[in-house]
Amino acid sequence: MAGPLVIPPPPPGGPQLTQKTSEVIGTFRPTKQFKLSKPEASVTSLDFDDSGEFCLAACSDDSLLLYNAKEGKNIKTLMSQKYGAHLARFTHHATSIIYASTKEDDCIRYLSTHDNAFLRYFRGHTQPVTSLCLCPSADTFLSTSLDNTVRLWSLSSPSPQARLNLSTPYLAAYDPSATVIAIASASTHSILLYDLRNYDKPPFATFDMRPYLSAPQVQCSKPDWTRLEFSNDGKSLLLASNHPQGHLLLDAFDGTLRAHCKRSHTPTNLRAAPGSPGALGQGDVCFSADGRYLIGGSGGDRDAIVWDTQGQVEVETKEIKPMCGLPCKGRASVVEWNPRYNMCATADREVMFWLPDEHVGMKPP
């Protein structure tokens, strides 16, 4: 593993808790870059732990990379060569993680990063897992799979607590209150909302996405949705997409379209969406911790961009254009925001940590 490359000038003091995101969002710049050990390898998922102190990356070379985000250091590399690794997520304990297998079988593995020992296997899926999300308030998690099932698990049991049989349920998300789960079905062009306390009942709401999609999108069976995420205030729902029309920003209560968040470039060479052959990614956009901004890839070979969800929406097209660009020399294929600090991480063939830099101004998108 190559050492971190320092990209000057670093902002003083490391990640900050007290700055308002709105005051610094346009000044984020890469401060640390971590090259992968194999030049052909790529990062397929990123996650921060609850404290914001640690960052976890899963890579296509079957490695799991653990970073100290506050200190900007790679502190451990774990290998999962027999089973592969994707969609690695911290549990509510920073020394244990779950991740999906990409080889051997389709089970989910529960690993102690302290001693690199497996704590449990979650078996049941018969095809690759397409999304994993941890419950915000309990030691339970959701998984979706190409086998057309959604399963609810407890970390304390190898058997699922519940199972839903749905058509192409490739993405799932908890709302911040952990009372609602959203499931995106690509083939039916819909998002289903379930009451977590009554998950054996039909969904209490179904959001039809077809009015917000182009005719080719509706007619095409190839999925292009890459991520489903609630904002931390619970008011918005992000449906990330590889389509040139952009990501869909939805009202979380009634599913109406608030805006198409269009990239600054026509997207090229994006990671395949779940359900497509060889899909290994988790989407190239996410919410900031305050729920106001979206940070994502530009669609090109370099730079990230920012959308202000409270910005001006074009009346006819319902588009929000990027408010600014965040320059970097690498592609932002995977993006994740730190839940505790004004910090984010992007990745492709390297991992980059971003912090606000008071010495720079806002760059046009």
C-alpha positions as CSV (number, residue, x, y, z in Angstrom):
1,M,0.0,0.0,0.0
2,A,1.5,3.3,-1.1
3,G,1.6,6.1,1.5
4,P,-0.7,9.1,1.4
5,L,0.1,11.9,-1.0
6,V,-0.3,15.3,0.6
7,I,-2.0,17.8,-1.7
8,P,-1.1,21.4,-0.6
9,P,-2.3,23.6,0.8
10,P,-4.1,21.7,3.6
11,P,-6.6,23.7,5.7
12,P,-5.5,24.1,9.3
13,G,-6.8,22.0,12.1
14,G,-8.3,19.0,10.2
15,P,-12.0,18.3,9.9
16,Q,-14.2,20.9,11.7
17,L,-17.4,20.4,13.6
18,T,-18.5,24.0,14.1
19,Q,-18.5,25.5,10.6
20,K,-21.8,25.7,8.8
21,T,-21.8,23.7,5.6
22,S,-23.4,26.6,3.7
23,E,-20.4,28.8,4.6
24,V,-17.7,26.4,3.3
25,I,-19.4,24.1,0.7
26,G,-17.8,25.8,-2.3
27,T,-14.3,25.7,-0.8
28,F,-13.8,22.0,-0.4
29,R,-10.5,20.8,-1.9
30,P,-8.7,17.4,-1.8
31,T,-6.2,17.3,1.1
32,K,-5.1,13.7,1.1
33,Q,-4.9,11.2,-1.7
34,F,-4.4,7.4,-1.1
35,K,-3.3,5.4,-4.1
36,L,-4.4,1.7,-4.2
37,S,-1.8,-1.0,-4.1
38,K,-2.7,-2.3,-7.6
39,P,-3.0,0.3,-10.4
40,E,-5.9,-1.7,-12.1
41,A,-7.9,-1.8,-8.9
42,S,-10.8,0.6,-8.1
43,V,-12.8,1.5,-5.1
44,T,-16.4,0.2,-5.2
45,S,-17.9,1.5,-1.9
46,L,-17.1,4.1,0.8
47,D,-18.5,4.5,4.3
48,F,-17.9,6.5,7.5
49,D,-18.5,5.2,11.0
50,D,-21.0,7.0,13.3
51,S,-18.3,9.1,15.0
52,G,-16.9,10.3,11.7
53,E,-13.4,9.3,12.8
54,F,-13.0,6.3,10.5
55,C,-13.6,5.7,6.8
56,L,-13.9,2.3,5.1
57,A,-13.3,1.5,1.4
58,A,-14.1,-1.8,-0.4
59,C,-12.0,-2.4,-3.6
60,S,-12.2,-4.5,-6.7
61,D,-9.0,-6.3,-5.7
62,D,-10.8,-7.9,-2.7
63,S,-9.3,-5.5,-0.2
64,L,-10.9,-3.6,2.6
65,L,-9.1,-0.4,3.5
66,L,-9.6,1.3,6.9
67,Y,-8.6,5.0,7.3
68,N,-8.4,7.3,10.2
69,A,-10.3,10.2,8.7
70,K,-9.4,12.8,11.3
71,E,-5.6,12.1,11.0
72,G,-5.7,11.3,7.3
73,K,-4.0,7.9,7.6
74,N,-4.5,4.5,6.2
75,I,-4.4,2.4,9.3
76,K,-5.2,-1.1,8.1
77,T,-5.7,-3.3,5.0
78,L,-7.8,-6.4,5.3
79,M,-8.0,-9.0,2.4
80,S,-11.1,-11.0,1.4
81,Q,-9.5,-12.8,-1.5
82,K,-11.7,-15.9,-1.2
83,Y,-15.0,-14.2,-1.0
84,G,-14.4,-10.7,-2.5
85,A,-15.8,-7.6,-0.9
86,H,-18.3,-4.9,-1.9
87,L,-20.8,-2.5,-0.1
88,A,-18.7,-2.5,3.1
89,R,-20.5,-0.8,5.9
90,F,-19.6,0.0,9.5
91,T,-22.0,-1.3,12.2
92,H,-22.6,1.0,15.1
93,H,-19.3,-0.3,16.5
94,A,-16.3,1.1,14.7
95,T,-14.4,-2.2,15.0
96,S,-16.9,-4.3,13.2
97,I,-18.2,-4.2,9.6
98,I,-20.5,-6.0,7.3
99,Y,-20.0,-6.5,3.5
100,A,-21.3,-8.4,0.6
101,S,-19.5,-11.2,-1.1
102,T,-18.6,-11.0,-4.8
103,K,-17.2,-14.6,-5.1
104,E,-17.8,-18.1,-3.8
105,D,-21.4,-17.3,-2.6
106,D,-23.8,-14.5,-2.1
107,C,-23.8,-14.3,1.7
108,I,-23.1,-11.2,3.8
109,R,-20.2,-11.3,6.1
110,Y,-19.8,-9.8,9.6
111,L,-16.2,-9.0,10.4
112,S,-14.2,-7.8,13.3
113,T,-11.6,-5.4,12.0
114,H,-9.7,-5.6,15.3
115,D,-8.5,-9.2,14.8
116,N,-9.8,-9.9,11.2
117,A,-12.1,-12.6,12.4
118,F,-15.6,-13.3,11.1
119,L,-18.3,-12.9,13.7
120,R,-21.2,-14.2,11.7
121,Y,-22.4,-15.1,8.2
122,F,-25.8,-14.0,6.9
123,R,-26.9,-16.6,4.3
124,G,-30.1,-16.6,2.3
125,H,-29.5,-14.5,-0.9
126,T,-29.1,-16.7,-4.0
127,Q,-27.7,-13.9,-6.3
128,P,-25.4,-10.9,-5.7
129,V,-26.4,-8.3,-3.1
130,T,-27.0,-4.9,-4.7
131,S,-27.4,-2.7,-1.6
132,L,-26.7,-2.8,2.1
133,C,-27.9,-0.2,4.6
134,L,-27.7,-0.2,8.4
135,C,-30.6,0.9,10.6
136,P,-29.8,4.3,12.1
137,S,-31.0,3.4,15.6
138,A,-30.6,-0.4,16.0
139,D,-28.2,-3.3,15.2
140,T,-30.3,-4.3,12.2
141,F,-29.8,-3.9,8.5
142,L,-31.4,-4.3,5.1
143,S,-30.1,-6.1,2.0
144,T,-31.4,-6.2,-1.5
145,S,-30.4,-8.6,-4.2
146,L,-30.7,-9.7,-7.8
147,D,-32.7,-12.7,-6.5
148,N,-35.6,-10.2,-6.2
149,T,-35.8,-10.3,-2.4
150,V,-35.3,-7.7,0.3
151,R,-34.2,-9.1,3.7
152,L,-34.2,-7.6,7.1
153,W,-31.4,-8.9,9.4
154,S,-30.3,-8.5,13.0
155,L,-26.6,-8.6,13.7
156,S,-27.3,-11.1,16.5
157,S,-28.8,-13.7,14.2
158,P,-27.7,-15.5,11.0
159,S,-31.3,-15.8,9.8
160,P,-33.3,-12.9,8.4
161,Q,-36.1,-11.4,10.5
162,A,-38.2,-10.7,7.4
163,R,-38.2,-11.2,3.7
164,L,-40.0,-9.3,0.9
165,N,-40.4,-10.7,-2.6
166,L,-40.4,-7.9,-5.1
167,S,-39.6,-7.2,-8.7
168,T,-36.0,-5.9,-9.1
169,P,-35.7,-4.3,-5.6
170,Y,-32.1,-3.2,-6.2
171,L,-31.9,-0.2,-3.8
172,A,-33.1,0.4,-0.3
173,A,-32.8,3.1,2.4
174,Y,-33.9,3.8,5.9
175,D,-35.4,7.2,6.8
176,P,-33.6,9.1,9.6
177,S,-36.3,8.1,12.2
178,A,-35.8,4.4,11.3
179,T,-39.5,3.9,11.0
180,V,-39.8,3.9,7.2
181,I,-37.9,1.9,4.6
182,A,-37.8,2.9,0.9
183,I,-37.2,0.3,-1.8
184,A,-36.6,1.3,-5.5
185,S,-37.8,-1.1,-8.1
186,A,-36.1,-0.4,-11.4
187,S,-38.3,-2.6,-13.6
188,T,-41.6,-1.1,-12.3
189,H,-40.1,2.5,-12.2
190,S,-41.4,2.9,-8.6
191,I,-40.3,3.5,-5.0
192,L,-42.2,1.6,-2.3
193,L,-42.4,2.9,1.2
194,Y,-43.0,0.4,4.1
195,D,-43.7,1.0,7.8
196,L,-40.8,-0.9,9.5
197,R,-43.2,-1.9,12.3
198,N,-45.5,-3.5,9.8
199,Y,-43.1,-4.7,7.1
200,D,-45.3,-7.8,6.5
201,K,-48.1,-5.5,5.3
202,P,-48.3,-3.9,1.8
203,P,-46.4,-0.6,1.3
204,F,-48.3,2.4,2.7
205,A,-47.1,4.5,-0.3
206,T,-45.9,3.9,-3.9
207,F,-44.1,6.6,-5.8
208,D,-44.5,6.3,-9.5
209,M,-41.3,7.7,-11.2
210,R,-42.5,7.4,-14.8
211,P,-43.8,11.0,-15.1
212,Y,-40.3,12.2,-14.2
213,L,-38.4,9.9,-16.6
214,S,-37.8,10.4,-20.3
215,A,-39.6,8.1,-22.7
216,P,-36.5,6.0,-23.5
217,Q,-35.9,5.5,-19.8
218,V,-39.4,4.2,-19.3
219,Q,-39.2,1.9,-22.3
220,C,-35.7,0.6,-21.6
221,S,-35.4,-2.4,-19.3
222,K,-31.8,-1.6,-18.5
223,P,-31.6,0.0,-15.0
224,D,-29.7,3.2,-14.5
225,W,-30.6,4.0,-10.8
226,T,-27.5,3.9,-8.6
227,R,-28.4,5.1,-5.1
228,L,-31.4,5.7,-2.8
229,E,-30.9,8.1,0.2
230,F,-33.0,10.1,2.6
231,S,-31.8,13.5,3.7
232,N,-31.0,13.8,7.4
233,D,-34.0,16.0,7.9
234,G,-36.2,13.4,6.4
235,K,-37.8,15.8,3.9
236,S,-36.0,14.8,0.7
237,L,-35.3,11.5,-1.1
238,L,-32.5,11.2,-3.6
239,L,-32.8,8.7,-6.4
240,A,-29.4,8.8,-8.1
241,S,-29.1,8.0,-11.8
242,N,-26.6,7.5,-14.5
243,H,-29.0,9.0,-17.1
244,P,-28.0,12.4,-18.7
245,Q,-31.2,13.8,-17.4
246,G,-29.7,13.8,-13.9
247,H,-30.4,12.6,-10.4
248,L,-34.0,12.8,-9.1
249,L,-34.6,14.9,-6.0
250,L,-38.0,13.9,-4.6
251,D,-40.3,15.1,-1.8
252,A,-40.0,12.3,0.8
253,F,-43.6,12.6,1.9
254,D,-45.5,12.5,-1.4
255,G,-42.8,11.4,-4.0
256,T,-43.3,14.5,-6.2
257,L,-40.3,15.7,-8.2
258,R,-38.6,18.7,-6.7
259,A,-35.8,18.8,-9.3
260,H,-33.6,17.0,-11.8
261,C,-30.0,17.6,-10.6
262,K,-28.2,17.6,-13.9
263,R,-24.4,17.1,-14.2
264,S,-22.1,19.7,-15.6
265,H,-20.9,17.2,-18.3
266,T,-22.7,14.6,-20.3
267,P,-21.8,11.5,-18.2
268,T,-19.2,9.1,-19.6
269,N,-17.8,5.9,-18.3
270,L,-20.0,5.8,-15.2
271,R,-20.1,2.7,-13.0
272,A,-22.9,0.3,-14.1
273,A,-26.1,0.5,-12.1
274,P,-27.2,-2.4,-9.9
275,G,-28.9,-5.0,-12.0
276,S,-26.4,-4.5,-14.9
277,P,-23.7,-7.0,-15.6
278,G,-20.5,-6.3,-13.6
279,A,-22.1,-3.6,-11.5
280,L,-19.8,-2.6,-8.6
281,G,-20.5,0.8,-7.2
282,Q,-22.8,2.7,-4.8
283,G,-23.6,5.8,-6.8
284,D,-21.6,8.9,-7.4
285,V,-23.6,11.4,-5.4
286,C,-24.8,11.9,-1.8
287,F,-26.4,14.4,0.6
288,S,-24.4,16.7,2.8
289,A,-25.0,16.1,6.5
290,D,-27.3,19.1,6.8
291,G,-29.5,17.8,3.9
292,R,-29.2,20.9,1.8
293,Y,-26.5,20.0,-0.7
294,L,-25.8,17.2,-3.0
295,I,-22.1,16.4,-3.8
296,G,-21.4,14.2,-6.8
297,G,-19.2,13.4,-9.7
298,S,-19.2,15.8,-12.6
299,G,-19.8,13.1,-15.2
300,G,-16.3,13.6,-16.6
301,D,-12.9,12.3,-15.8
302,R,-12.2,14.8,-13.1
303,D,-13.8,17.2,-10.6
304,A,-16.8,16.9,-8.3
305,I,-19.8,19.3,-8.3
306,V,-22.3,20.6,-5.8
307,W,-26.1,21.2,-6.1
308,D,-27.9,23.4,-3.7
309,T,-31.3,21.8,-3.3
310,Q,-32.7,25.1,-2.2
311,G,-31.4,26.8,-5.4
312,Q,-33.4,28.0,-8.3
313,V,-35.3,25.4,-10.2
314,E,-36.0,26.0,-13.9
315,V,-39.8,26.1,-14.3
316,E,-40.1,24.2,-17.6
317,T,-37.4,21.5,-17.1
318,K,-37.5,21.2,-13.3
319,E,-33.7,21.3,-13.4
320,I,-31.3,22.5,-10.8
321,K,-27.9,23.3,-12.2
322,P,-24.7,22.8,-10.2
323,M,-23.9,25.8,-8.0
324,C,-20.1,25.2,-8.1
325,G,-17.4,22.8,-9.0
326,L,-14.9,21.2,-6.7
327,P,-11.7,20.7,-8.7
328,C,-9.6,17.6,-8.5
329,K,-7.6,15.5,-11.0
330,G,-9.4,12.3,-10.3
331,R,-12.8,10.9,-11.2
332,A,-15.4,10.9,-8.4
333,S,-17.0,7.5,-9.0
334,V,-18.0,7.0,-5.4
335,V,-18.9,9.8,-3.0
336,E,-19.6,9.8,0.7
337,W,-20.1,12.6,3.3
338,N,-18.7,12.4,6.8
339,P,-21.7,12.4,9.3
340,R,-19.9,14.4,12.0
341,Y,-17.4,16.7,10.3
342,N,-17.3,19.0,7.4
343,M,-15.5,16.5,5.3
344,C,-16.2,14.2,2.4
345,A,-14.5,11.4,0.5
346,T,-14.5,10.5,-3.1
347,A,-12.9,7.6,-4.9
348,D,-12.2,5.8,-8.1
349,R,-8.7,4.4,-8.5
350,E,-7.7,6.3,-5.4
351,V,-9.3,7.6,-2.2
352,M,-9.5,11.3,-1.7
353,F,-10.3,13.2,1.5
354,W,-11.8,16.7,1.1
355,L,-11.8,19.6,3.6
356,P,-12.8,23.2,3.3
357,D,-9.9,25.5,2.4
358,E,-10.3,29.1,3.5
359,H,-7.7,30.3,1.0
360,V,-9.7,29.4,-2.1
361,G,-12.8,30.9,-3.7
362,M,-15.8,29.2,-5.3
363,K,-15.2,27.7,-8.7
364,P,-17.8,27.7,-11.4
365,P,-19.2,24.3,-12.3
